[in-house]
Amino acid sequence: MKAINKVLCRTYQSGFKLAQPFLPYREPEICHSLDEMCRFIPKGKKALVVTDAGLKSSGVLDLLTQALDKNNIPYAVYDKTCANPTIFNVEEGFSLYNEERCDLLIALGGGSSIDCAKAIGARAAYPKKSISKMKGLMKVRRKIPMLIAVPTTAGTGSEVTVTAVITDSEKKYKYTLNNFTFIPTCAVLDPTLTFSLPSRLTATTGMDALTHAVEAYIGRSTTRQTRKLAKEAVALVFQNILKAYKSGRDFEARQNMLLASYKAGLAFTKSYVGYIHAIAHSLGGQYNIPHGFANAVLMPIVLKKYGSPVYKKLHRLGVVAGVSGVTDTDKVGAQKFIKAIERLNARMEIPSTIDAIDEKDIPKMARHAARESNPLYPVPRLMGTAELKEIYRLAAKGESQ
């Protein structure tokens, strides 16, 4: 990256950090059951439940609709959200919202369902504006319909964030919408709703939460609060992810992973993410690769690529995770932490490479990743498209290439 571009990026990031204390961040109200959630819904209002086919077939959707029926809350269901929600999903859901004359949104699922519901809310607020014209920062200033997030995975943190990630399937491009209006009114953190999550998804969504915490901590726009939240989330993930992976009905482990996801979500909402996410988003747009899986594979590769600027912070995270020693040098402590991430991936059968990556697509994806991250993400070390291309190649072929 050229020197002038680096200066411009850092100037932009510094200005955003100075403005941070004055921005309207807030936290959703927390509920611990579906019945408790129903008390937040105004009498006589109709909900659009946004979910996916998997949750419908697993019976988790039935748990939600039973609670709504019990509390005499009318609803309609949109259950066609795909793994990386598309503009088509948003438009289809928005049409149903209007046809059914709904008043609020309930997102049931992982980040995909919650992001789709946020984007449907944006369309409700701006019925004459396309989603593509809302990408980027603070384009949705009008209040969206009441949004309740019911996460069934512990990883994305979407139940607390300002962000929605939507895919343009025609252009094979994934982009973010960032708006304070997207923060849900209420988040339901009920571990029993995650019991049916398969071990493979428990692994990748849990590593997604770890990625959020790590990127929030190592960036240059941290605060005392976000550093504290990120460290707490890292500790919770390392203490609980394998338990949840091995025993899906371990209530305490599932509860702690939900808490880790929530804390990491709070941290990265204010401190932002970095190149791991930017590259993962481009892979999701190009190949429909699940976001948590991409993050898990990319995390150790990108952390190594950052080099010495992250040693001290990664060492601190390694101590918190219980894998690095206080007396280790920063470099050794950081290396131990990265190695521990690789071991977690291996123990949960997450591969170290992404086979879908095609060399011919790398230049385009690198441009997308650079455009998303520079200047917005306050990364520890700035990289241009040439260095980002190297990361794609490492992810495709492994470090022994």
C-alpha positions in Angstrom: 0.0 0.0 0.0 1.3 3.5 -0.9 2.4 5.8 1.9 -0.2 8.4 1.0 -3.0 5.8 1.2 -1.8 4.7 4.6 -1.9 8.2 5.9 -5.4 8.7 4.6 -6.6 5.4 6.1 -5.1 6.2 9.5 -6.5 9.8 9.4 -10.0 8.4 8.7 -9.7 5.9 11.5 -8.5 8.4 14.0 -11.4 10.7 13.2 -13.8 7.9 13.7 -12.2 6.9 17.0 -12.5 10.5 18.3 -16.2 10.5 17.3 -16.9 7.1 19.0 -17.9 8.4 22.4 -20.6 10.6 20.8 -22.2 7.9 18.7 -25.6 6.3 19.8 -24.4 2.9 20.8 -26.8 0.9 23.0 -27.4 -2.6 24.2 -30.5 -4.7 23.6 -32.6 -5.8 26.5 -31.7 -9.4 27.4 -34.3 -12.1 27.8 -33.6 -15.7 28.8 -36.7 -17.4 27.5 -39.3 -17.1 24.7 -42.1 -16.4 27.2 -40.1 -13.5 28.6 -39.5 -12.2 25.0 -43.3 -12.1 24.4 -43.7 -9.5 27.1 -41.7 -7.1 25.0 -44.2 -7.3 22.1 -46.9 -4.6 22.2 -50.5 -6.0 22.3 -52.2 -6.4 18.9 -48.9 -6.2 16.9 -48.1 -8.8 14.3 -44.6 -10.2 13.9 -42.8 -11.5 10.8 -40.6 -14.4 12.0 -37.4 -14.6 9.8 -35.7 -17.9 9.9 -34.4 -20.8 7.7 -35.6 -24.2 6.6 -33.2 -26.0 8.9 -34.7 -24.5 12.0 -38.2 -25.3 10.7 -37.3 -29.0 10.2 -35.4 -29.3 13.5 -38.5 -28.1 15.5 -36.8 -25.0 16.9 -39.3 -22.8 15.0 -42.1 -24.7 16.6 -40.8 -23.6 20.0 -41.0 -20.0 19.0 -44.4 -20.2 17.3 -45.8 -22.1 20.4 -44.7 -19.3 22.6 -46.3 -16.7 20.3 -49.6 -18.7 20.1 -49.6 -19.1 23.9 -49.3 -15.3 24.3 -51.8 -14.5 21.6 -49.3 -12.8 19.3 -50.2 -13.0 15.6 -47.3 -13.8 13.2 -46.3 -14.8 9.7 -43.2 -16.9 8.9 -40.4 -16.3 6.3 -38.3 -19.5 6.4 -36.2 -19.2 3.2 -33.2 -17.4 4.5 -30.0 -19.0 3.0 -26.6 -19.3 4.7 -25.3 -16.0 3.2 -28.5 -14.0 3.0 -29.1 -12.5 -0.5 -30.8 -9.4 -1.8 -33.5 -11.8 -3.1 -34.1 -13.1 0.5 -34.5 -9.6 1.7 -36.9 -8.6 -1.0 -38.9 -11.8 -0.6 -39.1 -11.3 3.1 -40.0 -7.6 2.7 -42.9 -8.5 0.3 -44.3 -11.0 2.9 -43.9 -8.4 5.6 -46.1 -6.0 3.6 -48.6 -8.6 2.4 -49.1 -9.9 6.0 -49.3 -6.3 7.4 -46.7 -7.0 10.0 -45.5 -4.5 12.6 -42.3 -6.0 13.9 -39.6 -8.6 13.1 -38.4 -11.6 15.1 -35.1 -13.1 13.7 -34.7 -16.8 14.7 -31.4 -18.4 13.8 -27.7 -17.5 13.3 -26.2 -14.4 11.8 -27.9 -15.1 8.5 -31.4 -14.8 9.8 -30.7 -11.8 12.0 -28.9 -10.0 9.2 -31.7 -10.7 6.8 -34.2 -9.4 9.3 -32.2 -6.2 9.8 -32.1 -5.7 6.0 -35.9 -6.3 5.8 -36.3 -3.7 8.5 -34.2 -1.3 6.4 -36.5 -1.8 3.4 -39.5 -1.2 5.6 -37.9 2.1 6.7 -37.0 3.0 3.1 -39.6 1.2 0.9 -38.4 3.0 -2.2 -34.7 2.5 -1.7 -32.8 -0.6 -2.8 -30.5 -2.5 -0.4 -27.5 -1.8 -2.6 -28.0 1.9 -2.0 -27.9 1.3 1.8 -24.5 -0.4 2.0 -21.8 1.3 4.0 -22.0 3.5 7.0 -25.1 5.0 8.5 -27.3 5.0 5.4 -30.3 3.8 7.4 -31.1 6.7 9.7 -34.8 6.2 10.0 -36.0 3.9 12.8 -36.6 0.3 11.5 -39.5 -1.8 12.9 -39.0 -3.3 16.3 -36.5 -6.1 16.0 -36.1 -9.1 18.3 -33.1 -11.4 17.8 -33.3 -15.0 18.9 -29.9 -16.5 18.2 -29.7 -20.3 17.8 -25.9 -20.3 17.3 -23.2 -18.9 19.6 -20.9 -17.0 17.4 -22.1 -14.2 15.1 -23.0 -11.6 17.8 -25.5 -10.2 15.3 -28.0 -10.0 18.2 -26.1 -6.9 19.5 -24.3 -5.4 16.5 -25.0 -2.5 14.2 -24.1 -4.6 11.2 -25.9 -6.7 8.5 -24.0 -8.6 5.8 -25.9 -9.2 2.6 -24.8 -11.0 -0.6 -25.5 -9.8 -4.2 -25.6 -13.3 -5.7 -25.6 -12.0 -9.3 -22.3 -10.0 -8.8 -21.0 -12.6 -6.3 -20.3 -9.7 -3.9 -20.9 -9.5 -0.2 -21.2 -6.1 1.5 -22.0 -4.7 4.9 -24.7 -2.2 6.1 -23.7 -0.5 9.3 -26.4 1.4 11.2 -27.2 2.1 14.8 -30.9 1.5 14.0 -30.0 -2.2 13.5 -29.3 -2.9 17.1 -32.2 -5.2 18.2 -34.6 -4.0 20.8 -34.4 -7.4 22.6 -32.0 -10.4 22.4 -33.1 -13.8 23.7 -30.1 -15.7 25.1 -31.6 -19.1 25.8 -29.0 -22.0 25.7 -31.7 -24.6 25.1 -32.4 -23.1 21.7 -28.8 -24.0 20.7 -29.0 -27.7 21.8 -29.9 -28.9 18.3 -27.0 -27.1 16.7 -24.8 -29.7 15.0 -21.2 -30.1 16.2 -19.8 -28.8 13.0 -21.7 -25.6 13.3 -21.0 -25.3 17.0 -17.3 -25.4 16.0 -17.4 -22.8 13.2 -19.8 -20.4 14.9 -17.8 -20.6 18.1 -14.6 -19.7 16.2 -16.5 -16.9 14.6 -17.0 -15.5 18.1 -13.3 -15.9 18.8 -12.5 -14.0 15.6 -14.7 -11.1 16.7 -13.0 -10.9 20.1 -9.5 -11.2 18.7 -10.0 -8.6 15.9 -11.7 -6.2 18.3 -8.8 -6.5 20.7 -5.8 -6.2 18.3 -7.2 -3.2 16.3 -6.3 0.4 16.8 -9.7 1.7 17.9 -10.1 -0.1 21.2 -11.4 1.3 24.4 -11.0 0.0 28.0 -14.5 -1.4 27.8 -14.0 -3.3 24.4 -10.6 -4.7 25.5 -12.2 -6.0 28.7 -15.1 -7.5 26.8 -12.8 -9.1 24.2 -10.6 -10.7 26.8 -13.6 -12.1 28.6 -15.0 -13.5 25.4 -11.6 -15.1 24.5 -11.5 -16.8 28.0 -15.1 -18.1 27.6 -14.4 -19.5 24.2 -11.3 -21.4 25.2 -13.0 -22.7 28.3 -16.2 -23.9 26.7 -16.1 -24.4 23.0 -14.8 -28.0 23.1 -17.3 -28.9 25.8 -20.1 -27.6 23.6 -18.7 -29.3 20.5 -18.5 -32.7 22.2 -21.7 -32.4 24.2 -24.4 -30.4 22.5 -26.7 -30.4 25.5 -24.1 -29.2 28.0 -26.2 -26.3 29.4 -23.4 -24.4 31.1 -21.1 -24.6 28.0 -23.8 -23.5 25.7 -24.8 -20.7 28.0 -21.1 -19.5 28.2 -20.7 -19.7 24.5 -23.8 -17.5 24.1 -22.3 -15.1 26.5 -18.9 -15.1 24.7 -20.7 -14.4 21.4 -22.6 -11.5 23.0 -19.5 -10.0 24.6 -17.5 -10.3 21.4 -20.3 -8.7 19.5 -20.4 -5.7 21.9 -16.6 -5.4 21.5 -16.4 -5.5 17.7 -19.4 -3.2 17.3 -17.3 -0.4 18.8 -13.8 -1.5 17.9 -14.5 -3.1 14.5 -13.0 -6.1 12.9 -10.1 -6.5 10.4 -8.7 -8.3 7.4 -10.0 -11.7 8.6 -13.5 -10.5 8.2 -12.9 -8.6 4.9 -11.4 -11.7 3.3 -14.1 -14.0 4.7 -16.8 -11.8 3.3 -15.3 -11.9 -0.2 -15.1 -15.7 0.0 -18.7 -15.9 1.1 -19.8 -13.7 -1.8 -17.8 -15.6 -4.4 -18.3 -19.2 -3.3 -21.1 -19.0 -0.6 -18.6 -20.3 2.0 -20.1 -20.1 5.5 -18.7 -17.1 7.3 -17.7 -18.9 10.5 -15.8 -21.6 8.6 -13.9 -19.0 6.6 -13.0 -17.0 9.7 -11.7 -20.1 11.5 -9.4 -21.0 8.7 -8.2 -17.5 8.0 -7.6 -16.4 11.6 -4.2 -18.0 12.2 -3.0 -17.2 8.7 -3.9 -13.5 9.0 -2.6 -13.2 12.6 0.8 -14.5 11.4 0.8 -12.1 8.5 0.3 -9.1 10.8 3.6 -10.0 12.4 5.3 -8.0 15.2 2.6 -5.2 15.5 0.2 -7.8 17.2 2.7 -9.7 19.3 2.1 -7.9 22.6 -1.7 -8.0 22.3 -1.8 -11.6 21.2 0.5 -12.5 24.1 -2.0 -10.9 26.5 -4.9 -12.9 24.9 -2.8 -16.0 25.2 -2.4 -15.5 28.9 -6.1 -14.9 29.3 -6.8 -18.1 27.3 -4.4 -20.0 29.5 -2.1 -21.1 26.6 0.7 -18.5 27.0 2.9 -17.7 30.0 3.2 -14.3 31.7 7.0 -14.6 31.5 7.0 -15.5 27.8 8.3 -12.9 25.4 5.6 -11.2 23.4 6.6 -13.0 20.3 6.6 -16.4 21.9 3.4 -15.7 23.7 1.7 -14.6 20.5 3.0 -17.7 18.7 1.6 -20.0 21.4 -1.8 -18.3 21.1 -1.9 -18.7 17.3 -0.8 -22.3 17.7 -3.6 -22.9 20.2 -6.1 -21.5 17.7 -4.8 -24.0 15.1 -5.1 -26.8 17.7 -8.7 -25.9 18.4 -9.5 -26.0 14.7 -7.8 -29.4 14.4 -9.6 -30.9 17.4 -13.0 -29.8 15.9 -12.0 -31.1 12.4 -11.9 -27.7 10.8 -9.4 -27.9 7.9 -6.5 -25.6 7.6 -7.2 -24.7 3.9 -10.2 -23.7 1.8 -10.3 -25.9 -1.3 -12.9 -23.8 -3.1 -10.5 -20.9 -3.8 -9.6 -20.6 -7.5 -6.5 -18.6 -8.4 -8.3 -16.7 -11.2 -10.8 -15.3 -8.6 -8.1 -14.0 -6.2 -7.4 -10.6 -7.8 -11.1 -9.7 -7.7 -11.7 -11.0 -4.2 -8.6 -9.1 -3.0 -10.0 -5.9 -4.4 -13.3 -6.4 -2.7 -11.5 -7.1 0.6 -9.3 -4.1 0.3 -12.3 -1.9 -0.6 -14.2 -3.1 2.5 -11.4 -2.8 5.0 -9.5 0.3 3.9 -10.0 2.8 5.4 -12.8 1.6 7.7 -11.2 -1.2 9.7 -8.5 0.0 12.2 -6.2 -2.9 11.5 -2.9 -3.4 13.3 -1.0 -3.2 10.0 -2.3 -1.9 6.8 -2.1 -4.1 3.7 -2.8 -3.5 0.1 -4.2 -5.9 -2.5 -0.8 -7.6 -3.2 -0.5 -8.7 0.4 -4.1 -9.7 0.6 -3.6 -11.9 -2.5 -0.9 -13.8 -0.6 -3.4 -14.6 2.2 -5.9 -16.1 -0.3 -3.1 -18.3 -1.7 -2.0 -19.4 1.8 -5.7 -20.2 2.6 -6.0 -22.2 -0.7 -2.8 -24.2 -0.5 -1.5 -24.1 3.1 1.6 -22.6 4.5 3.9 -25.3 3.0 3.4 -23.9 -0.6 
